[in-house]
Each structure stands twice: as structure tokens, then as C-alpha cells.
């Protein structure tokens, strides 16, 4: 007889890393673990084994303890770490006989498929964004096709995943990102931050993004290009850029070339606990990007700030198809300038901070995530066991350990 989360369960989660690397995927996974713990602690029979390929035992882990048992598999030699993952996963499957396995990255899916199918254990693959937007290698596509379930964070990611890899959309379930409404709240602008960044009397646009040369899709350069036109209407406009990376010198040169260097403030890295205070300094959150989802839009709206996103990506979900925010072509500085001017005028309902907060939290708060995760996990109780045979498993393990 199958069981739901309200009965005796053992689940296995497999992730690349959670605690020793910062990023959107890591934050999202932490939210999933928090949600899982919130509804499983009431059931002493529920437990979860969590395998972490690239995290070491010395990392800071706020989730250590019931219902989780963590396996830290990081090694100085990547090949050894991958071998340790194979052994640890096989051991968990044989000794724990989990009711379901949740594979936390497409790179881990072929190994998960091979071991789960041999033992008749259903598995689900978690996907996020651009890692599955393109045609995947054969083994990864086979692992998706054989999975009992596929989860992703937005309609856009689902549609690109399915179109590129011949997956039926009805086989993909939504588990969107969530925002902590207790951590991200409205409030007055911090005088200390105003002084630190020289923002006195300014209309402040803000972006939080990695400034990596491989991530120019975040649109920081596009917003810089929009500043001259915005400054004609709002001469006191400034652009606060939070984040670090190797692309900052290029962005700084661009600001110099456009004559807006005095309007662009590169704040560098800001720890997550300090982000809410920075959002409060802004008058608008601007990121004409191509996101799998875009948790930053939720964080800004939870702080009562109007937002601008791209118009052809997963941000359609947090901004609810434009009902809560402005959507513009993500590489069009003219469109960004026009929208920013509208936002700074503050005449649109989408500038109502209290309304934005209420609407965004209703659909994407932590409670909503916990409820959706519980529904999805309960649905796995009736998931079919994968039955597609694995051809030449030994060579498959070798390939995925290279």
C-alpha cells in the first residue's frame, strides 16, 4: 500500500550543493527543505536522506536534524566525490528503501535513473531554468522521459524544457519560488545606506544580480543605457547595482562612455539578511532579464517596490503576466527608459506598495510553497515505478563520472 506524507515515509533528495555556493538554485532548494520540514515534523515516521555532492561536513547547515539526515560527499578530487555519491545513493536505496527519490539537478538524473530503475523506486527530477532550456544529451533526456515526475519553477521553464526535449507539458508540475514575507517587508529608507551610497534626494533604481560576463542577460547594461533618457525626466535618478562579478569593469566603462558614471553605484556583494534594507532604499526594482523565474521580483514586491522585468521569460509568473509589474523587451533600453519613467511618476496601481505585497505573498509566500510541495509529494505516492530498461549501466556510470 502506498503512503502520503502523513504516513510513514523515507524520501531521498540528491543535490549538487546547497550551503557552500550562493545562488538562486541554492536559495530555492533551501526554501524547499524548509517547507518539507514544516509539514513533516508533525509526523515522527517521516524522514529524508539528503545527499550533497559538493558540500563538506563543515558547512553551516540550519536544517541539520529531524527529519533530515545529511550526507556530505565533497572531496578534494571531483572524481572521488562522484564515486562517493554513487556508493552513498546505492546504500540509501538498498538500506532505506525510500518511497521516492527527488533528483535535484539534471546532471544527476542519469545516475538516479539507473539506480532507481534497477531497484524499482520512482523518482522525480527537479529543474530550474536554462540548464534544461536546450536539447539535452541522450542520457539526460532518457532520465527525464523515464521519471515518475518532473518539477520546474515557471511556465516558461516548463515550455522551453518540453519543446527542447520532447516532454509532454502535462508531465511537468509547477513548484514555484517563494519569498519570506517576514524577512522582506516595507519600511523607511535607511539614512545610513543613503549616506553610504550618496543617494540623498535621488530617485533610486535598483538591481540585484550576479555581474558575471556569462550572465549579461540580467540586463544591467541595458538599464545603464536607459539612464540618459530617464535623466531627462528625472535629473536626480541614480542606479544602485548590487552584486559582484567579472563583468563590473565593462559595466563601469559603459557608464563612463554614456556620461552616467556618477549615476551608477556599484554596491558589491550584499548578504541576504541585509537585502531587505537595500530594497527599501529603492524607488523601483529594474531587471530587464531572461529568468527561469526571478525570486528578486518577489523580494522587491514584498518590500513594497514596483518592478520591471523582461517580457519573454519566467518572470511572467511572479509579476503575474504584467498585472503586478512592467514587462518590456529585455534588450531594449528605450522600452526600459519609458517604463522606468512611468514607474517613477508613481501614477499606476502597480506602484501601490501595500497592494503589491499582498498580491505577491498570496501566491508566492512560504505558506503557499509548503502547501504546493505537500500536494506534489503526496501525489508521488501513486507515481508509477520507472520501467524503461537501462542499457549498459556500467558505461553510463562512467560517462556521468567523467
Order of alpha helices (4+ residues) and beta strands (2+ residues): beta-alpha-beta-beta-alpha-beta-alpha-beta-alpha-beta-alpha-beta-alpha-beta-alpha-beta-alpha-beta-alpha-beta-alpha-beta-alpha-beta-alpha-alpha-alpha-alpha
